[in-house]
């Protein structure tokens, strides 16, 4: 069973649910996922990292493999940290974590 964290905005009267653990959307979609969650800075940093990793592939044949491995590792890292980034961004925007029942 997946643990979920609920946050509520005191002014907007809006409740948001964030899953704890691995984020498959962050793993599969990368910066697009971050932009869909309105995490502009995180999305732009993820895009910059993706572009930098992609540019490594232009250095030669061995660099292609290195670029692929780095890209996969970066996607795994984003999947592992994605929900934490989303939770922190919501808290920064004023959402408050609701107590677990």
C-alpha positions as CSV (number, residue, x, y, z in Angstrom):
1,X,0.0,0.0,0.0
2,X,1.4,3.4,-1.0
3,X,1.6,6.1,1.6
4,X,0.1,9.4,0.7
5,X,0.7,12.8,2.2
6,X,-2.2,15.3,2.1
7,X,-1.6,19.0,2.0
8,X,-4.1,21.8,2.4
9,X,-3.9,25.4,1.4
10,X,-5.4,27.6,4.1
11,X,-6.6,30.4,1.8
12,X,-7.6,28.5,-1.4
13,X,-9.4,25.7,0.5
14,X,-7.7,23.2,-1.8
15,X,-6.3,19.8,-0.8
16,X,-3.4,18.2,-2.7
17,X,-2.2,14.6,-2.4
18,X,1.4,13.6,-2.8
19,X,2.6,10.0,-3.0
20,X,5.5,9.1,-0.8
21,X,8.2,7.1,-2.5
22,X,9.2,6.6,-6.2
23,X,7.6,8.9,-8.8
24,X,7.1,7.1,-12.0
25,X,5.9,10.2,-13.8
26,X,9.1,12.1,-12.8
27,X,11.1,9.1,-14.0
28,X,9.4,8.7,-17.3
29,X,8.5,12.3,-18.2
30,X,11.4,14.2,-16.6
31,X,11.2,18.0,-16.9
32,X,7.7,17.8,-18.5
33,X,6.4,16.3,-15.3
34,X,8.0,19.2,-13.3
35,X,6.4,21.8,-15.6
36,X,3.0,20.1,-15.3
37,X,3.3,20.4,-11.5
38,X,4.2,24.1,-11.9
39,X,7.7,23.6,-10.5
40,X,9.3,26.0,-13.0
41,X,12.8,26.1,-11.5
42,X,13.0,22.3,-11.0
43,X,11.8,21.8,-14.6
44,X,14.3,24.2,-16.1
45,X,17.1,22.6,-14.1
46,X,16.0,19.1,-15.2
47,X,15.9,20.3,-18.8
48,X,19.4,21.8,-18.6
49,X,20.7,18.6,-17.1
50,X,19.1,16.5,-19.8
51,X,20.6,18.8,-22.5
52,X,24.0,18.7,-20.9
53,X,23.9,14.9,-20.8
54,X,22.7,14.8,-24.4
55,X,25.6,16.9,-25.5
56,X,28.0,14.4,-24.1
57,X,26.8,12.0,-26.8
58,X,28.3,14.1,-29.5
59,X,31.8,13.5,-28.3
60,X,32.2,10.1,-30.0
61,X,31.2,6.5,-29.9
62,X,32.1,5.7,-26.3
63,X,30.4,9.0,-25.3
64,X,27.1,7.7,-26.6
65,X,27.1,4.9,-24.1
66,X,28.2,7.2,-21.3
67,X,25.5,9.6,-22.2
68,X,22.9,6.8,-22.2
69,X,24.0,5.6,-18.8
70,X,24.0,9.1,-17.3
71,X,20.6,9.7,-18.8
72,X,19.2,6.6,-17.2
73,X,20.9,7.4,-13.9
74,X,19.5,10.9,-13.9
75,X,16.0,9.6,-14.7
76,X,16.2,7.2,-11.7
77,X,17.4,10.0,-9.5
78,X,14.5,12.2,-10.6
79,X,12.1,9.4,-9.9
80,X,13.5,8.9,-6.4
81,X,13.4,12.6,-5.5
82,X,10.4,13.8,-7.6
83,X,7.8,13.5,-4.9
84,X,10.0,15.1,-2.3
85,X,10.6,18.0,-4.7
86,X,6.8,18.3,-5.2
87,X,6.1,18.2,-1.5
88,X,8.7,20.9,-0.8
89,X,7.4,23.1,-3.6
90,X,3.8,22.9,-2.3
91,X,5.0,23.8,1.3
92,X,6.9,26.7,-0.2
93,X,3.6,27.9,-1.8
94,X,1.8,27.8,1.5
95,X,0.3,24.4,1.7
96,X,0.3,22.7,5.1
97,X,0.7,19.0,5.7
98,X,-2.4,17.5,7.3
99,X,-2.0,15.2,10.2
100,X,-2.2,11.5,9.4
101,X,-5.4,9.8,10.8
